[in-house]
Structures are given as C-alpha cells and as structure tokens.
Amino acid sequence: MRFDVITLFPDFFTTPLNLGLLGKALDKNIAKVNLVNPRDYTTDKYKKVDDESYGGGVGMVLKPEPIFAAVESLPTLSKREVILLTPQGERMHQGMFRKYATEYDQLILICGHYEGIDERVEYLVTKEVSLGDFVLTSGEIPALALINGVVRLLPGTVGKAESLANESFESELLDYPHYTRPANFRGWKVPEVLLSGHHAEIAKWRYEQQIQRTKSRRPDLLKNNDP
C-alpha cells in the first residue's frame, strides 16, 4: 500500500516511521510512505506557501497552487483516496482503518497548517478526516496516526493476525484485561480462571469482561451492538 503525505515538515515523520512494527512493515515493503513538501512546488524565489486571508482575519492561509502541484505530481493508483486532515472531518475509527487497509491501494494525506488551507483545495479532496474534536498545531499528527492505524492491519505487519481479532473496537467491544507473570504482584492476583487451563471458561470470562468494560467505559459503543 502506498501513502503519499503532503507536508511542510517531512522531518516530523522520520523517527516514527523507523520504529517498531511500523518501521518493520516499511522495511518489508508491506507499505510505502512517500513524503512530499509543497515548498518544492512553489514558483517564487522565497518558496512561499501561505498568504493573508481574503476578507481579513488572524493568521495565514495555505495557498492552493503548491498543494495542487504536489498532488498532481504523484502517480495515480486505481483505488485511492485523497484525504485532508482537518478538525472538520469525520473522526477516525477502527472501521475507517479497516476499510482503507482492505479496499485501497493509495492514500494521499494533505496536512493542513497555520490558520487553515485555501477552500479550493477541496476540489482535490475525496475525504476529510479528523483525529478528534480538538485543534492541533498541524495535520502531521493525525496523518501519522492514520498511517499507523492502517499499516498495522495490513497482512504481514503483525506477526499473528489472530491477535488483532479481539482488540478494542474490532467487535464494537473494548478489549478484555491482560495479565502476565508474576501471578501475584503486591497482593494483586491474576484471576484464577486464567490459571485454570480451561479454554472454554477463559473465553467466556474474557467475553464477559469485554461487555462489562464497554458498559462502564464506553456505553455508546453498545447502542448498535447486542452482546
């Protein structure tokens, strides 16, 4: 899978893209991340990518020309989405990541900055996506979150694919509690059922814990789910 990131700060991605499972996935060519700086597509000697807002107001606005030129320089794969990272977009969720991981070959991520981005960039965009109901300094942070969320679902990234099956949000239920050695830590003991070796009882306990946790922490997830 190919990710093309339109960013004024490509160095932001350097370390995160080389760490952990994400770094290993890129090394194995499970996915490719191509960083494109719109400053490289300006036509003036100052490489200017922003300007004052028509109508007045505080802050600068990203110009449309460098963004269009950067996107139009990219190859076009058959199944692609052009995404603008913006607080006004659809909030990221596991279903979105799953859809991109299974149905798309190319995601172009446009990272906003400054006060905003020229509205005419919307003619390039097929989807607006947000990390949440808050404002960040730039679109690089949600872009990295989206890349991470999608790449980890691609075949070959996670060693055991079945480890993804019971994660939070995969079934609209939160994950069950996990324990490891020691069995007794400062008086806090691992539930006896997990030490029993009785797989059916363990599975039942874990499912009950998922329901209980979801009810107490995220009851909104149960509205469309009948456990």
C-alpha positions, 0 to 999 in steps of 0.5 A, spaced: 500 500 500 502 506 498 501 513 502 503 519 499 503 525 505 503 532 503 507 536 508 511 542 510 515 538 515 517 531 512 522 531 518 516 530 523 515 523 520 522 520 520 523 517 527 516 514 527 516 511 521 523 507 523 520 504 529 517 498 531 512 494 527 511 500 523 518 501 521 518 493 520 512 493 515 516 499 511 522 495 511 518 489 508 515 493 503 508 491 506 507 499 505 510 505 502 510 512 505 512 517 500 513 524 503 512 530 499 513 538 501 509 543 497 515 548 498 518 544 492 512 546 488 512 553 489 514 558 483 517 564 487 524 565 489 522 565 497 518 558 496 512 561 499 506 557 501 501 561 505 498 568 504 493 573 508 486 571 508 481 574 503 476 578 507 481 579 513 482 575 519 488 572 524 493 568 521 495 565 514 492 561 509 495 555 505 495 557 498 492 552 493 497 552 487 503 548 491 498 543 494 495 542 487 502 541 484 504 536 489 498 532 488 498 532 481 505 530 481 504 523 484 502 517 480 495 515 480 493 508 483 486 505 481 483 505 488 485 511 492 483 516 496 485 523 497 484 525 504 485 532 508 486 532 515 482 537 518 478 538 525 472 538 520 472 531 518 469 525 520 473 522 526 477 516 525 475 509 527 477 502 527 472 501 521 475 507 517 482 503 518 479 497 516 476 499 510 482 503 507 487 497 509 482 492 505 479 496 499 485 501 497 491 501 494 493 509 495 492 514 500 494 521 499 494 525 506 494 533 505 496 536 512 493 542 513 497 548 517 497 555 520 490 558 520 487 553 515 488 551 507 485 555 501 477 552 500 479 550 493 483 545 495 477 541 496 476 540 489 482 535 490 479 532 496 475 525 496 475 525 504 476 529 510 478 526 516 479 528 523 483 525 529 478 528 534 474 534 536 480 538 538 485 543 534 492 541 533 498 545 531 498 541 524 495 535 520 502 531 521 499 528 527 493 525 525 496 523 518 501 519 522 496 516 526 492 514 520 498 511 517 499 507 523 492 505 524 492 502 517 499 499 516 498 495 522 492 491 519 495 490 513 497 482 512 504 481 514 505 487 519 503 483 525 506 477 526 499 473 528 493 476 525 489 472 530 491 477 535 488 483 532 481 479 532 479 481 539 482 488 540 478 494 542 473 496 537 474 490 532 467 487 535 464 494 537 467 491 544 473 494 548 478 489 549 478 484 555 484 485 561 491 482 560 495 479 565 502 476 565 507 473 570 508 474 576 501 471 578 501 475 584 504 482 584 503 486 591 497 482 593 494 483 586 492 476 583 491 474 576 484 471 576 484 464 577 480 462 571 486 464 567 490 459 571 485 454 570 487 451 563 480 451 561 479 454 554 472 454 554 471 458 561 477 463 559 473 465 553 467 466 556 470 470 562 474 474 557 467 475 553 464 477 559 469 482 561 469 485 554 461 487 555 462 489 562 468 494 560 464 497 554 458 498 559 462 502 564 467 505 559 464 506 553 456 505 553 455 508 546 459 503 543 453 498 545 447 502 542 448 498 535 451 492 538 447 486 542 452 482 546 
